[in-house]
């Protein structure tokens, strides 16, 4: 099915074409017709599958100009709220729709003023609850409620806030819930607040990520040198380096920038303006390396990331999948390196049980080649401890 066959109005369809959407993704083709018909929808879909347009297009088709807040979209992070608001605004620009991102760190007075004239609110749970408790936001006219990244809401402890917000919306609303995974708590949320939802699981087969992966073993004292060696060998055009803590993120970005590479840090202790400035600069290619905590591993849609480096192995194995999913997007090829020290072994075992075993290598021997990166057998240092992974040539 094409977008032209989905009964989408001419103004939204024109904006869709300007976004260069050639054909609906799997989740868009499944969700848009059912959502346009008013059904509740649950979509199990990874970041990058096109789900924002899947819920934005039906919302825009039902809006009335100057009709108050008619759509509410919940997002777990400020970055994702901004991204969704930008996409809804782009798709609705010929409808003259007012879209407002609402999150902490902004002026409350400015938000209160803007809420009086907006039709679509995209917000994080904490700030939305703040407005509801102050009586500065009325959700009585909401027709469509979207809960995006529901599993991330769960991980961040937002589900009680989400339910409190849901209770402020009309029972007659349409509800759409999207999540990369479906833990039991998210399923219960759907059962409590949705009416016979249609369920869709998008495997995103048409653009399966092409990500070469390698796990590089090193000593703790040589961890930074290993990262720099990898950066020098790979010379990435655009890379994200993930750390587990905010302090490590700042320190690592500072140390990297002392050499030939320039890096900026993104983590929760930065102000919203600092985070937006760093991400905007990274999108524009200056600098070419973003050092981040997992605040950047979900929701952000940054095109053209060639490399992912896990400086720390994530504690949550699902975060590994979300991290490496920042590369290899839209049919492009990507590379993901995980730097493994002895203290990371427990986290790596969790990742491999959840995801799959990763072939392990040691430097020296990681050599760039036209067909990918490979390890020369004569350069491999074999560890003395027993291991499941036999070093092999990377083709």
Secondary structure by P-SEA (a helix, b strand, c coil): cccccccccaaaaaaaaaaccccccaaaaacaaaaaabbbbbbbcccccccccaaaaaaaaaccccccccbbbbbccaaaaaaaaaaaaaaacccbbbbbbbbccccaaaaaaaaacccbbbbcaaaaaaaaaacccccccccbbbbcaaaaaaaacaaaaaaaaaaaccccbbbbbbbccccaaaaaaaaacccbbbbbbbcccccccbbbbbbbbbcccaaaaaaaaaaaaacccbbbbbbccaaaaaaaaaaaaccccccccccccccaaaaaaaaaaaaaccccbbbbccccccccccccccccccccccccaaaaaaaacccccccccbbbbbbbcccaaaaaaaaaaaccbbbbbbccccccccccccccccccccccccccccccccc
